[in-house]
Amino acid sequence: MATLIENDSLKRAQLQDELKALRQQLKVERADRVAQLSEAIGIAKSLGIQKPTTPSAMGDSVRAGDVSLMRTEINNQKIPLYFLGVEVLEAERAALQQRKNDDFTEKRIAQIARELQLLQTNREVEMLNQRQNEDLFLKGVEPLRAEIVRLGGVSSMDFSALKLVSVDRKAMNPTNPVKPKKALIAVLGFMLGALLGILIVIARHFVIQRREELHMPSGSMLQGPSCVSMSCSEILLKD
Protein backbone atom coordinates (compact mmCIF):
# COMPACT_ATOMS: atom_id res chain seq x y z
CA MET A 1 0.00 0.00 0.00
CA ALA A 2 2.85 2.37 0.76
CA THR A 3 4.19 1.86 -2.76
CA LEU A 4 0.78 2.55 -4.31
CA ILE A 5 0.27 5.70 -2.26
CA GLU A 6 3.76 6.92 -3.10
CA ASN A 7 3.19 6.34 -6.83
CA ASP A 8 -0.11 8.24 -6.68
CA SER A 9 1.55 11.16 -4.92
CA LEU A 10 4.31 11.29 -7.51
CA LYS A 11 1.82 11.14 -10.39
CA ARG A 12 -0.30 13.87 -8.81
CA ALA A 13 2.71 16.16 -8.38
CA GLN A 14 3.77 15.63 -12.00
CA LEU A 15 0.28 16.42 -13.30
CA GLN A 16 0.06 19.56 -11.20
CA ASP A 17 3.42 20.74 -12.53
CA GLU A 18 2.28 20.09 -16.10
CA LEU A 19 -1.00 21.94 -15.47
CA LYS A 20 0.83 24.94 -14.06
CA ALA A 21 3.19 25.05 -17.05
CA LEU A 22 0.31 24.82 -19.54
CA ARG A 23 -1.60 27.65 -17.88
CA GLN A 24 1.49 29.83 -17.91
CA GLN A 25 2.02 29.05 -21.59
CA LEU A 26 -1.59 29.96 -22.46
CA LYS A 27 -1.29 33.20 -20.53
CA VAL A 28 1.83 34.17 -22.47
CA GLU A 29 0.16 33.26 -25.78
CA ARG A 30 -2.87 35.41 -24.90
CA ALA A 31 -0.63 38.36 -24.07
CA ASP A 32 1.20 37.90 -27.38
CA ARG A 33 -2.11 37.81 -29.24
CA VAL A 34 -3.26 41.03 -27.58
CA ALA A 35 0.00 42.71 -28.60
CA GLN A 36 -0.45 41.54 -32.21
CA LEU A 37 -4.04 42.82 -32.27
CA SER A 38 -3.01 46.20 -30.89
CA GLU A 39 -0.37 46.55 -33.59
CA ALA A 40 -2.84 45.48 -36.30
CA ILE A 41 -5.45 47.96 -35.01
CA GLY A 42 -2.95 50.78 -35.32
CA ILE A 43 -2.13 49.79 -38.91
CA ALA A 44 -5.82 49.41 -39.81
CA LYS A 45 -6.63 52.85 -38.42
CA SER A 46 -3.81 54.41 -40.40
CA LEU A 47 -5.14 52.75 -43.59
CA GLY A 48 -8.75 53.56 -42.80
CA ILE A 49 -9.86 49.92 -42.74
CA GLN A 50 -12.91 49.67 -40.48
CA LYS A 51 -14.37 46.39 -41.73
CA PRO A 52 -12.81 43.17 -43.06
CA THR A 53 -11.43 43.47 -46.57
CA THR A 54 -8.79 42.05 -48.90
CA PRO A 55 -5.88 43.62 -50.77
CA SER A 56 -7.70 43.30 -54.12
CA ALA A 57 -10.87 44.83 -52.69
CA MET A 58 -8.91 47.82 -51.48
CA GLY A 59 -7.57 48.31 -55.01
CA ASP A 60 -11.06 48.18 -56.52
CA SER A 61 -12.43 50.70 -54.04
CA VAL A 62 -10.15 53.34 -55.51
CA ARG A 63 -11.89 53.05 -58.85
CA ALA A 64 -14.92 55.29 -59.27
CA GLY A 65 -18.26 54.21 -60.64
CA ASP A 66 -21.55 52.72 -59.75
CA VAL A 67 -20.74 49.32 -61.13
CA SER A 68 -21.57 46.55 -58.72
CA LEU A 69 -18.85 43.92 -58.72
CA MET A 70 -18.79 40.54 -57.01
CA ARG A 71 -15.28 39.11 -56.67
CA THR A 72 -14.15 35.71 -55.56
CA GLU A 73 -10.52 35.71 -54.53
CA ILE A 74 -8.39 32.59 -54.23
CA ASN A 75 -5.03 33.26 -52.64
CA ASN A 76 -2.65 30.91 -50.90
CA GLN A 77 -0.83 33.71 -49.13
CA LYS A 78 -1.78 34.62 -45.59
CA ILE A 79 -3.63 37.92 -45.42
CA PRO A 80 -2.17 40.34 -42.86
CA LEU A 81 -4.11 40.72 -39.65
CA TYR A 82 -4.98 44.38 -40.12
CA PHE A 83 -7.19 43.55 -43.14
CA LEU A 84 -9.80 42.28 -40.65
CA GLY A 85 -10.63 45.88 -39.87
CA VAL A 86 -10.62 47.97 -36.75
CA GLU A 87 -14.02 46.79 -35.53
CA VAL A 88 -13.18 43.07 -35.61
CA LEU A 89 -9.70 43.54 -34.16
CA GLU A 90 -10.91 45.70 -31.29
CA ALA A 91 -13.68 43.24 -30.48
CA GLU A 92 -11.23 40.33 -30.32
CA ARG A 93 -8.77 42.33 -28.23
CA ALA A 94 -11.48 43.34 -25.77
CA ALA A 95 -12.58 39.72 -25.42
CA LEU A 96 -9.02 38.57 -24.75
CA GLN A 97 -8.44 41.30 -22.19
CA GLN A 98 -11.62 40.38 -20.33
CA ARG A 99 -10.79 36.66 -20.30
CA LYS A 100 -10.01 35.35 -16.82
CA ASN A 101 -9.18 31.74 -17.64
CA ASP A 102 -7.63 30.07 -20.68
CA ASP A 103 -8.25 26.46 -19.67
CA PHE A 104 -11.00 25.88 -22.23
CA THR A 105 -8.60 26.61 -25.10
CA GLU A 106 -6.37 23.60 -24.35
CA LYS A 107 -7.70 20.01 -24.38
CA ARG A 108 -4.82 18.70 -22.31
CA ILE A 109 -5.97 20.75 -19.31
CA ALA A 110 -9.27 18.88 -19.23
CA GLN A 111 -7.41 15.57 -19.41
CA ILE A 112 -5.14 16.56 -16.53
CA ALA A 113 -8.16 17.56 -14.45
CA ARG A 114 -9.75 14.16 -15.10
CA GLU A 115 -6.56 12.31 -14.12
CA LEU A 116 -6.24 14.35 -10.93
CA GLN A 117 -9.83 13.52 -10.06
CA LEU A 118 -9.14 9.82 -10.52
CA LEU A 119 -6.09 10.05 -8.27
CA GLN A 120 -8.16 11.41 -5.40
CA THR A 121 -9.21 7.87 -4.49
CA ASN A 122 -7.18 4.72 -5.09
CA ARG A 123 -9.57 1.78 -5.24
CA GLU A 124 -6.77 -0.74 -4.88
CA VAL A 125 -5.66 0.81 -1.60
CA GLU A 126 -9.24 0.83 -0.36
CA MET A 127 -9.63 -2.87 -1.13
CA LEU A 128 -6.39 -3.66 0.68
CA ASN A 129 -7.59 -1.76 3.74
CA GLN A 130 -10.85 -3.71 3.74
CA ARG A 131 -9.16 -7.12 3.95
CA GLN A 132 -10.07 -9.04 7.09
CA ASN A 133 -7.75 -12.03 6.75
CA GLU A 134 -4.38 -11.57 5.08
CA ASP A 135 -3.60 -15.29 5.20
CA LEU A 136 -6.10 -15.95 2.43
CA PHE A 137 -4.00 -13.93 0.00
CA LEU A 138 -0.58 -15.26 0.98
CA LYS A 139 1.09 -17.82 -1.27
CA GLY A 140 2.66 -20.99 0.16
CA VAL A 141 0.91 -20.76 3.56
CA GLU A 142 -0.71 -24.20 3.51
CA PRO A 143 2.58 -26.19 3.47
CA LEU A 144 3.85 -24.12 6.38
CA ARG A 145 0.70 -24.78 8.36
CA ALA A 146 0.99 -28.52 7.73
CA GLU A 147 4.62 -28.44 8.90
CA ILE A 148 3.64 -26.59 12.08
CA VAL A 149 0.98 -29.22 12.84
CA ARG A 150 3.46 -32.03 12.23
CA LEU A 151 6.10 -30.49 14.48
CA GLY A 152 3.49 -29.90 17.16
CA GLY A 153 2.65 -33.60 17.14
CA VAL A 154 6.31 -34.56 17.41
CA SER A 155 6.89 -32.27 20.39
CA SER A 156 4.13 -33.99 22.34
CA MET A 157 5.68 -37.47 21.97
CA ASP A 158 7.39 -39.30 24.90
CA PHE A 159 10.99 -40.14 24.01
CA SER A 160 11.89 -41.77 27.33
CA ALA A 161 11.15 -45.30 26.06
CA LEU A 162 12.79 -44.70 22.70
CA LYS A 163 16.16 -46.47 22.34
CA LEU A 164 18.14 -44.86 19.55
CA VAL A 165 21.50 -46.67 20.09
CA SER A 166 22.40 -50.26 21.08
CA VAL A 167 25.94 -51.17 22.28
CA ASP A 168 27.21 -54.65 21.32
CA ARG A 169 30.30 -54.55 23.54
CA LYS A 170 32.33 -51.93 25.30
CA ALA A 171 35.50 -50.59 23.76
CA MET A 172 38.82 -51.95 25.15
CA ASN A 173 42.34 -50.59 25.04
CA PRO A 174 44.65 -52.43 22.52
CA THR A 175 47.42 -54.62 23.96
CA ASN A 176 49.95 -53.72 21.27
CA PRO A 177 50.73 -50.21 20.10
CA VAL A 178 49.37 -49.35 16.68
CA LYS A 179 52.08 -46.81 15.94
CA PRO A 180 55.01 -46.53 15.41
CA LYS A 181 55.93 -49.78 13.54
CA LYS A 182 59.51 -50.26 14.67
CA ALA A 183 60.41 -53.22 12.42
CA LEU A 184 59.26 -51.44 9.27
CA ILE A 185 61.12 -48.30 10.24
CA ALA A 186 64.34 -50.27 10.89
CA VAL A 187 64.19 -52.11 7.53
CA LEU A 188 63.48 -48.92 5.60
CA GLY A 189 66.29 -47.11 7.43
CA PHE A 190 68.78 -49.88 6.63
CA MET A 191 67.85 -49.95 2.94
CA LEU A 192 67.97 -46.19 2.56
CA GLY A 193 71.33 -46.03 4.39
CA ALA A 194 72.86 -48.73 2.18
CA LEU A 195 71.62 -47.02 -0.97
CA LEU A 196 72.97 -43.68 0.20
CA GLY A 197 76.38 -45.26 1.03
CA ILE A 198 76.65 -46.85 -2.42
CA LEU A 199 75.86 -43.54 -4.09
CA ILE A 200 78.52 -41.78 -2.00
CA VAL A 201 81.18 -44.41 -2.87
CA ILE A 202 80.43 -44.19 -6.60
CA ALA A 203 80.53 -40.43 -6.56
CA ARG A 204 83.83 -40.41 -4.63
CA HIS A 205 85.38 -42.88 -7.07
CA PHE A 206 84.52 -40.75 -10.09
CA VAL A 207 85.78 -37.59 -8.38
CA ILE A 208 89.16 -39.17 -7.52
CA GLN A 209 89.57 -40.61 -11.01
CA ARG A 210 88.80 -37.27 -12.60
CA ARG A 211 91.25 -35.51 -10.33
CA GLU A 212 94.07 -37.96 -11.21
CA GLU A 213 93.45 -37.46 -14.93
CA LEU A 214 93.68 -33.70 -14.56
CA HIS A 215 97.01 -33.81 -12.57
CA MET A 216 98.78 -36.52 -14.72
CA PRO A 217 102.03 -35.10 -16.46
CA SER A 218 102.16 -35.06 -20.26
CA GLY A 219 105.65 -36.74 -20.46
CA SER A 220 104.41 -39.88 -18.84
CA MET A 221 102.05 -40.44 -21.69
CA LEU A 222 104.99 -40.39 -24.25
CA GLN A 223 107.41 -42.49 -22.20
CA GLY A 224 106.21 -45.82 -23.49
CA PRO A 225 106.57 -45.17 -27.24
CA SER A 226 110.03 -43.55 -26.91
CA CYS A 227 111.42 -46.58 -25.07
CA VAL A 228 110.08 -48.85 -27.72
CA SER A 229 111.76 -46.84 -30.48
CA MET A 230 115.16 -46.91 -28.68
CA SER A 231 115.07 -50.67 -28.21
CA CYS A 232 114.28 -51.18 -31.86
CA SER A 233 117.26 -49.04 -32.95
CA GLU A 234 119.64 -50.97 -30.68
CA ILE A 235 118.49 -54.25 -32.19
CA LEU A 236 119.17 -52.97 -35.69
CA LEU A 237 122.72 -51.85 -34.76
CA LYS A 238 123.55 -55.22 -33.31
CA ASP A 239 122.53 -56.95 -36.46
Rosetta constraint file for C-alpha pairs under 8 A:
AtomPair CA 1 CA 5 HARMONIC 6.14 0.50
AtomPair CA 1 CA 125 HARMONIC 5.94 0.50
AtomPair CA 1 CA 128 HARMONIC 7.40 0.50
AtomPair CA 2 CA 6 HARMONIC 6.04 0.50
AtomPair CA 3 CA 7 HARMONIC 6.12 0.50
AtomPair CA 4 CA 8 HARMONIC 6.22 0.50
AtomPair CA 4 CA 125 HARMONIC 7.20 0.50
AtomPair CA 5 CA 9 HARMONIC 6.21 0.50
AtomPair CA 5 CA 125 HARMONIC 7.71 0.50
AtomPair CA 6 CA 10 HARMONIC 6.23 0.50
AtomPair CA 7 CA 11 HARMONIC 6.14 0.50
AtomPair CA 8 CA 12 HARMONIC 6.02 0.50
AtomPair CA 8 CA 119 HARMONIC 6.45 0.50
AtomPair CA 9 CA 13 HARMONIC 6.19 0.50
AtomPair CA 10 CA 14 HARMONIC 6.27 0.50
AtomPair CA 11 CA 15 HARMONIC 6.22 0.50
AtomPair CA 12 CA 16 HARMONIC 6.19 0.50
AtomPair CA 12 CA 116 HARMONIC 6.33 0.50
AtomPair CA 12 CA 119 HARMONIC 6.96 0.50
AtomPair CA 13 CA 17 HARMONIC 6.22 0.50
AtomPair CA 14 CA 18 HARMONIC 6.24 0.50
AtomPair CA 15 CA 19 HARMONIC 6.07 0.50
AtomPair CA 15 CA 112 HARMONIC 6.31 0.50
AtomPair CA 15 CA 116 HARMONIC 7.24 0.50
AtomPair CA 16 CA 20 HARMONIC 6.14 0.50
AtomPair CA 17 CA 21 HARMONIC 6.25 0.50
AtomPair CA 18 CA 22 HARMONIC 6.17 0.50
AtomPair CA 19 CA 23 HARMONIC 6.23 0.50
AtomPair CA 19 CA 109 HARMONIC 6.39 0.50
AtomPair CA 19 CA 112 HARMONIC 6.87 0.50
AtomPair CA 20 CA 24 HARMONIC 6.26 0.50
AtomPair CA 21 CA 25 HARMONIC 6.16 0.50
AtomPair CA 22 CA 26 HARMONIC 6.20 0.50
AtomPair CA 22 CA 109 HARMONIC 7.48 0.50
AtomPair CA 23 CA 27 HARMONIC 6.15 0.50
AtomPair CA 23 CA 102 HARMONIC 7.07 0.50
AtomPair CA 23 CA 103 HARMONIC 6.99 0.50
AtomPair CA 24 CA 28 HARMONIC 6.30 0.50
AtomPair CA 25 CA 29 HARMONIC 6.22 0.50
AtomPair CA 26 CA 30 HARMONIC 6.11 0.50
AtomPair CA 26 CA 102 HARMONIC 6.30 0.50
AtomPair CA 27 CA 31 HARMONIC 6.30 0.50
AtomPair CA 27 CA 102 HARMONIC 7.07 0.50
AtomPair CA 28 CA 32 HARMONIC 6.20 0.50
AtomPair CA 29 CA 33 HARMONIC 6.15 0.50
AtomPair CA 30 CA 34 HARMONIC 6.24 0.50
AtomPair CA 30 CA 96 HARMONIC 6.91 0.50
AtomPair CA 31 CA 35 HARMONIC 6.31 0.50
AtomPair CA 32 CA 36 HARMONIC 6.27 0.50
AtomPair CA 33 CA 37 HARMONIC 6.16 0.50
AtomPair CA 34 CA 38 HARMONIC 6.13 0.50
AtomPair CA 34 CA 93 HARMONIC 5.69 0.50
AtomPair CA 34 CA 96 HARMONIC 6.87 0.50
AtomPair CA 34 CA 97 HARMONIC 7.48 0.50
AtomPair CA 35 CA 39 HARMONIC 6.31 0.50
AtomPair CA 36 CA 40 HARMONIC 6.16 0.50
AtomPair CA 37 CA 41 HARMONIC 6.00 0.50
AtomPair CA 37 CA 81 HARMONIC 7.68 0.50
AtomPair CA 37 CA 89 HARMONIC 6.02 0.50
AtomPair CA 37 CA 90 HARMONIC 7.52 0.50
AtomPair CA 37 CA 92 HARMONIC 7.85 0.50
AtomPair CA 37 CA 93 HARMONIC 6.24 0.50
AtomPair CA 38 CA 42 HARMONIC 6.38 0.50
AtomPair CA 38 CA 89 HARMONIC 7.92 0.50
AtomPair CA 38 CA 90 HARMONIC 7.93 0.50
AtomPair CA 38 CA 93 HARMONIC 7.43 0.50
AtomPair CA 39 CA 43 HARMONIC 6.47 0.50
AtomPair CA 40 CA 44 HARMONIC 6.05 0.50
AtomPair CA 40 CA 81 HARMONIC 5.96 0.50
AtomPair CA 40 CA 82 HARMONIC 4.51 0.50
AtomPair CA 40 CA 89 HARMONIC 7.45 0.50
AtomPair CA 41 CA 45 HARMONIC 6.08 0.50
AtomPair CA 41 CA 82 HARMONIC 6.25 0.50
AtomPair CA 41 CA 85 HARMONIC 7.40 0.50
AtomPair CA 41 CA 86 HARMONIC 5.46 0.50
AtomPair CA 41 CA 89 HARMONIC 6.20 0.50
AtomPair CA 41 CA 90 HARMONIC 6.99 0.50
AtomPair CA 42 CA 46 HARMONIC 6.30 0.50
AtomPair CA 43 CA 47 HARMONIC 6.30 0.50
AtomPair CA 43 CA 82 HARMONIC 6.23 0.50
AtomPair CA 44 CA 48 HARMONIC 5.90 0.50
AtomPair CA 44 CA 49 HARMONIC 5.02 0.50
AtomPair CA 44 CA 50 HARMONIC 7.12 0.50
AtomPair CA 44 CA 82 HARMONIC 5.10 0.50
AtomPair CA 44 CA 83 HARMONIC 6.87 0.50
AtomPair CA 44 CA 85 HARMONIC 5.97 0.50
AtomPair CA 44 CA 86 HARMONIC 5.88 0.50
AtomPair CA 45 CA 49 HARMONIC 6.14 0.50
AtomPair CA 45 CA 50 HARMONIC 7.34 0.50
AtomPair CA 45 CA 86 HARMONIC 6.52 0.50
AtomPair CA 49 CA 53 HARMONIC 7.66 0.50
AtomPair CA 49 CA 82 HARMONIC 7.83 0.50
AtomPair CA 49 CA 83 HARMONIC 6.91 0.50
AtomPair CA 49 CA 84 HARMONIC 7.91 0.50
AtomPair CA 49 CA 85 HARMONIC 5.01 0.50
AtomPair CA 49 CA 86 HARMONIC 6.34 0.50
AtomPair CA 50 CA 85 HARMONIC 4.46 0.50
AtomPair CA 50 CA 86 HARMONIC 4.70 0.50
AtomPair CA 50 CA 87 HARMONIC 5.84 0.50
AtomPair CA 51 CA 83 HARMONIC 7.84 0.50
AtomPair CA 51 CA 84 HARMONIC 6.24 0.50
AtomPair CA 51 CA 85 HARMONIC 4.21 0.50
AtomPair CA 51 CA 86 HARMONIC 6.43 0.50
AtomPair CA 51 CA 87 HARMONIC 6.23 0.50
AtomPair CA 51 CA 88 HARMONIC 7.07 0.50
AtomPair CA 52 CA 83 HARMONIC 5.63 0.50
AtomPair CA 52 CA 84 HARMONIC 3.96 0.50
AtomPair CA 52 CA 85 HARMONIC 4.72 0.50
AtomPair CA 52 CA 88 HARMONIC 7.46 0.50
AtomPair CA 53 CA 57 HARMONIC 6.29 0.50
AtomPair CA 53 CA 58 HARMONIC 7.03 0.50
AtomPair CA 53 CA 83 HARMONIC 5.45 0.50
AtomPair CA 53 CA 84 HARMONIC 6.25 0.50
AtomPair CA 53 CA 85 HARMONIC 7.17 0.50
AtomPair CA 54 CA 58 HARMONIC 6.32 0.50
AtomPair CA 54 CA 79 HARMONIC 7.47 0.50
AtomPair CA 54 CA 83 HARMONIC 6.17 0.50
AtomPair CA 55 CA 59 HARMONIC 6.54 0.50
AtomPair CA 55 CA 83 HARMONIC 7.74 0.50
AtomPair CA 56 CA 60 HARMONIC 6.39 0.50
AtomPair CA 57 CA 61 HARMONIC 6.22 0.50
AtomPair CA 58 CA 62 HARMONIC 6.95 0.50
AtomPair CA 59 CA 63 HARMONIC 7.47 0.50
AtomPair CA 79 CA 83 HARMONIC 7.05 0.50
AtomPair CA 82 CA 86 HARMONIC 7.48 0.50
AtomPair CA 82 CA 89 HARMONIC 7.65 0.50
AtomPair CA 84 CA 88 HARMONIC 6.13 0.50
AtomPair CA 84 CA 89 HARMONIC 6.62 0.50
AtomPair CA 85 CA 89 HARMONIC 6.24 0.50
AtomPair CA 86 CA 90 HARMONIC 5.92 0.50
AtomPair CA 87 CA 91 HARMONIC 6.18 0.50
AtomPair CA 88 CA 92 HARMONIC 6.26 0.50
AtomPair CA 89 CA 93 HARMONIC 6.12 0.50
AtomPair CA 90 CA 94 HARMONIC 6.03 0.50
AtomPair CA 91 CA 95 HARMONIC 6.26 0.50
AtomPair CA 92 CA 96 HARMONIC 6.25 0.50
AtomPair CA 93 CA 97 HARMONIC 6.13 0.50
AtomPair CA 94 CA 98 HARMONIC 6.20 0.50
AtomPair CA 95 CA 99 HARMONIC 6.23 0.50
AtomPair CA 102 CA 106 HARMONIC 7.54 0.50
AtomPair CA 103 CA 109 HARMONIC 6.16 0.50
AtomPair CA 103 CA 110 HARMONIC 7.66 0.50
AtomPair CA 104 CA 109 HARMONIC 7.76 0.50
AtomPair CA 104 CA 110 HARMONIC 7.82 0.50
AtomPair CA 106 CA 110 HARMONIC 7.54 0.50
AtomPair CA 107 CA 111 HARMONIC 6.67 0.50
AtomPair CA 108 CA 112 HARMONIC 6.18 0.50
AtomPair CA 109 CA 113 HARMONIC 6.22 0.50
AtomPair CA 110 CA 114 HARMONIC 6.28 0.50
AtomPair CA 111 CA 115 HARMONIC 6.27 0.50
AtomPair CA 112 CA 116 HARMONIC 6.12 0.50
AtomPair CA 113 CA 117 HARMONIC 6.19 0.50
AtomPair CA 114 CA 118 HARMONIC 6.34 0.50
AtomPair CA 115 CA 119 HARMONIC 6.30 0.50
AtomPair CA 116 CA 120 HARMONIC 6.55 0.50
AtomPair CA 117 CA 121 HARMONIC 7.96 0.50
AtomPair CA 118 CA 122 HARMONIC 7.70 0.50
AtomPair CA 122 CA 126 HARMONIC 6.47 0.50
AtomPair CA 123 CA 127 HARMONIC 6.21 0.50
AtomPair CA 124 CA 128 HARMONIC 6.30 0.50
AtomPair CA 125 CA 129 HARMONIC 6.23 0.50
AtomPair CA 126 CA 130 HARMONIC 6.32 0.50
AtomPair CA 127 CA 131 HARMONIC 6.64 0.50
AtomPair CA 133 CA 137 HARMONIC 7.96 0.50
AtomPair CA 134 CA 138 HARMONIC 6.70 0.50
AtomPair CA 135 CA 141 HARMONIC 7.28 0.50
AtomPair CA 140 CA 144 HARMONIC 7.06 0.50
AtomPair CA 141 CA 145 HARMONIC 6.27 0.50
AtomPair CA 142 CA 146 HARMONIC 6.27 0.50
AtomPair CA 143 CA 147 HARMONIC 6.22 0.50
AtomPair CA 144 CA 148 HARMONIC 6.21 0.50
AtomPair CA 145 CA 149 HARMONIC 6.31 0.50
AtomPair CA 146 CA 150 HARMONIC 6.22 0.50
AtomPair CA 147 CA 151 HARMONIC 6.13 0.50
AtomPair CA 148 CA 152 HARMONIC 6.06 0.50
AtomPair CA 149 CA 153 HARMONIC 6.37 0.50
AtomPair CA 150 CA 154 HARMONIC 6.42 0.50
AtomPair CA 151 CA 155 HARMONIC 6.22 0.50
AtomPair CA 152 CA 156 HARMONIC 6.64 0.50
AtomPair CA 153 CA 157 HARMONIC 6.89 0.50
AtomPair CA 158 CA 162 HARMONIC 7.94 0.50
AtomPair CA 181 CA 185 HARMONIC 6.33 0.50
AtomPair CA 182 CA 186 HARMONIC 6.13 0.50
AtomPair CA 183 CA 187 HARMONIC 6.28 0.50
AtomPair CA 184 CA 188 HARMONIC 6.14 0.50
AtomPair CA 185 CA 189 HARMONIC 6.01 0.50
AtomPair CA 186 CA 190 HARMONIC 6.17 0.50
AtomPair CA 187 CA 191 HARMONIC 6.24 0.50
AtomPair CA 188 CA 192 HARMONIC 6.07 0.50
AtomPair CA 189 CA 193 HARMONIC 5.98 0.50
AtomPair CA 190 CA 194 HARMONIC 6.14 0.50
AtomPair CA 191 CA 195 HARMONIC 6.17 0.50
AtomPair CA 192 CA 196 HARMONIC 6.07 0.50
AtomPair CA 193 CA 197 HARMONIC 6.12 0.50
AtomPair CA 194 CA 198 HARMONIC 6.25 0.50
AtomPair CA 195 CA 199 HARMONIC 6.32 0.50
AtomPair CA 196 CA 200 HARMONIC 6.27 0.50
AtomPair CA 197 CA 201 HARMONIC 6.25 0.50
AtomPair CA 198 CA 202 HARMONIC 6.23 0.50
AtomPair CA 199 CA 203 HARMONIC 6.13 0.50
AtomPair CA 200 CA 204 HARMONIC 6.08 0.50
AtomPair CA 201 CA 205 HARMONIC 6.13 0.50
AtomPair CA 202 CA 206 HARMONIC 6.39 0.50
AtomPair CA 203 CA 207 HARMONIC 6.23 0.50
AtomPair CA 204 CA 208 HARMONIC 6.19 0.50
AtomPair CA 205 CA 209 HARMONIC 6.18 0.50
AtomPair CA 206 CA 210 HARMONIC 6.06 0.50
AtomPair CA 207 CA 211 HARMONIC 6.17 0.50
AtomPair CA 208 CA 212 HARMONIC 6.26 0.50
AtomPair CA 209 CA 213 HARMONIC 6.35 0.50
AtomPair CA 210 CA 214 HARMONIC 6.36 0.50
AtomPair CA 211 CA 215 HARMONIC 6.41 0.50
AtomPair CA 212 CA 216 HARMONIC 6.04 0.50
AtomPair CA 216 CA 220 HARMONIC 7.75 0.50
AtomPair CA 217 CA 221 HARMONIC 7.48 0.50
AtomPair CA 218 CA 222 HARMONIC 7.23 0.50
AtomPair CA 219 CA 223 HARMONIC 6.26 0.50
AtomPair CA 220 CA 224 HARMONIC 7.75 0.50
AtomPair CA 222 CA 226 HARMONIC 6.52 0.50
AtomPair CA 223 CA 227 HARMONIC 6.41 0.50
AtomPair CA 224 CA 228 HARMONIC 6.49 0.50
AtomPair CA 225 CA 229 HARMONIC 6.34 0.50
AtomPair CA 226 CA 230 HARMONIC 6.39 0.50
AtomPair CA 227 CA 231 HARMONIC 6.31 0.50
AtomPair CA 228 CA 232 HARMONIC 6.34 0.50
AtomPair CA 229 CA 233 HARMONIC 6.42 0.50
AtomPair CA 230 CA 234 HARMONIC 6.37 0.50
AtomPair CA 231 CA 235 HARMONIC 6.35 0.50
AtomPair CA 232 CA 236 HARMONIC 6.46 0.50
AtomPair CA 233 CA 237 HARMONIC 6.39 0.50
AtomPair CA 234 CA 238 HARMONIC 6.33 0.50
AtomPair CA 235 CA 239 HARMONIC 6.47 0.50
